[in-house]
Amino acid sequence: RPVEAPGGRGLRRAEGKRRPGRSRGAPRAARTAETAQRIKRSRRLKANNRERNRMHNLNAALDALRDVLPTFPEDAKLTKIETLRFAHNYIWALTETLRLA
């Protein structure tokens, strides 16, 4: 409980009394470590979500590219690298066709 400080300089805590709530719970270092772990986990989850979205976008773009490339048979799905190589060669062939025409 607060008491008058000597010399009339305001209130001070009575000797032997602690502020309420300070001694409860884990020590400060443990709370800091727990908070750091929580932040680390949150950042990792966000990074995982960003990577998952990036891969979904990449796969959607490759699917759209496969749709415009002429392939035989029609139902054959090219791998990612095959799709990129085929697109490169197809663009080159179209460019050569225009150049020679």
C-alpha positions as a printed NumPy array, in Angstrom:
array([[  0.   ,   0.   ,   0.   ],
       [  1.391,   3.467,  -0.874],
       [  2.778,   5.553,   1.948],
       [  4.047,   9.136,   2.142],
       [  7.714,   9.393,   1.142],
       [ 10.094,  11.129,   3.578],
       [ 10.404,  14.844,   2.935],
       [  6.918,  15.088,   1.424],
       [  7.996,  14.102,  -2.098],
       [  4.876,  12.115,  -2.977],
       [  3.833,   8.526,  -2.484],
       [  6.008,   5.412,  -2.449],
       [  5.331,   1.721,  -1.965],
       [  5.411,   0.301,   1.51 ],
       [  8.499,  -1.806,   2.26 ],
       [  8.162,  -5.491,   1.444],
       [  5.208,  -5.043,  -0.886],
       [  5.342,  -5.98 ,  -4.542],
       [  3.254,  -4.726,  -7.398],
       [  0.347,  -7.05 ,  -8.074],
       [  0.811,  -9.469, -10.991],
       [  4.584,  -9.125, -11.263],
       [  5.467, -12.393,  -9.515],
       [  2.83 , -14.501, -11.265],
       [  3.412, -16.532, -14.412],
       [  6.62 , -17.465, -16.148],
       [  9.826, -15.464, -15.762],
       [ 10.388, -12.673, -18.26 ],
       [ 13.001, -14.654, -20.218],
       [ 10.584, -17.57 , -20.629],
       [  7.81 , -15.229, -21.792],
       [ 10.217, -13.646, -24.262],
       [ 11.266, -17.058, -25.596],
       [  7.619, -18.125, -25.943],
       [  6.8  , -14.901, -27.756],
       [  9.79 , -15.364, -30.067],
       [  8.658, -18.923, -30.861],
       [  5.116, -17.708, -31.563],
       [  6.416, -14.985, -33.888],
       [  8.742, -17.456, -35.614],
       [  5.887, -19.911, -36.167],
       [  3.617, -17.157, -37.461],
       [  6.257, -15.995, -39.941],
       [  6.854, -19.575, -41.118],
       [  3.112, -20.115, -41.656],
       [  2.87 , -16.88 , -43.655],
       [  5.901, -17.833, -45.75 ],
       [  4.386, -21.276, -46.402],
       [  1.124, -19.649, -47.52 ],
       [  2.979, -17.29 , -49.857],
       [  4.913, -20.209, -51.375],
       [  1.732, -22.285, -51.748],
       [ -0.016, -19.389, -53.524],
       [  3.016, -18.821, -55.746],
       [  3.012, -22.474, -56.803],
       [ -0.756, -22.423, -57.44 ],
       [ -0.297, -19.345, -59.659],
       [  2.628, -20.945, -61.501],
       [  0.684, -24.158, -62.105],
       [ -2.355, -22.199, -63.314],
       [ -0.141, -20.263, -65.759],
       [  1.413, -23.497, -67.058],
       [ -2.063, -25.005, -67.512],
       [ -3.121, -21.938, -69.511],
       [  0.027, -22.258, -71.642],
       [ -0.657, -25.97 , -72.251],
       [ -4.155, -25.051, -73.471],
       [ -2.8  , -22.885, -76.311],
       [  0.036, -25.175, -77.404],
       [ -0.794, -27.67 , -80.158],
       [ -0.099, -31.127, -78.736],
       [ -0.813, -34.626, -79.953],
       [ -2.554, -36.532, -78.492],
       [ -4.886, -33.873, -77.097],
       [ -5.184, -35.442, -73.648],
       [ -1.412, -35.781, -73.096],
       [ -0.29 , -33.488, -70.285],
       [  3.207, -32.142, -70.731],
       [  5.488, -31.75 , -67.724],
       [  6.47 , -28.259, -66.629],
       [  9.841, -28.356, -68.347],
       [  8.369, -29.962, -71.473],
       [  5.727, -27.218, -71.599],
       [  8.358, -24.476, -71.389],
       [ 10.631, -26.085, -73.974],
       [  7.71 , -26.741, -76.331],
       [  6.499, -23.133, -75.974],
       [  9.992, -21.817, -76.689],
       [ 10.359, -23.987, -79.788],
       [  6.83 , -23.189, -80.957],
       [  7.41 , -19.43 , -80.665],
       [ 10.713, -19.833, -82.516],
       [  8.998, -21.813, -85.301],
       [  6.226, -19.218, -85.643],
       [  8.817, -16.426, -85.766],
       [ 10.762, -18.253, -88.477],
       [  7.545, -18.817, -90.444],
       [  6.778, -15.089, -90.336],
       [ 10.348, -14.184, -91.253],
       [ 10.348, -16.467, -94.299],
       [  6.879, -15.418, -95.49 ]])
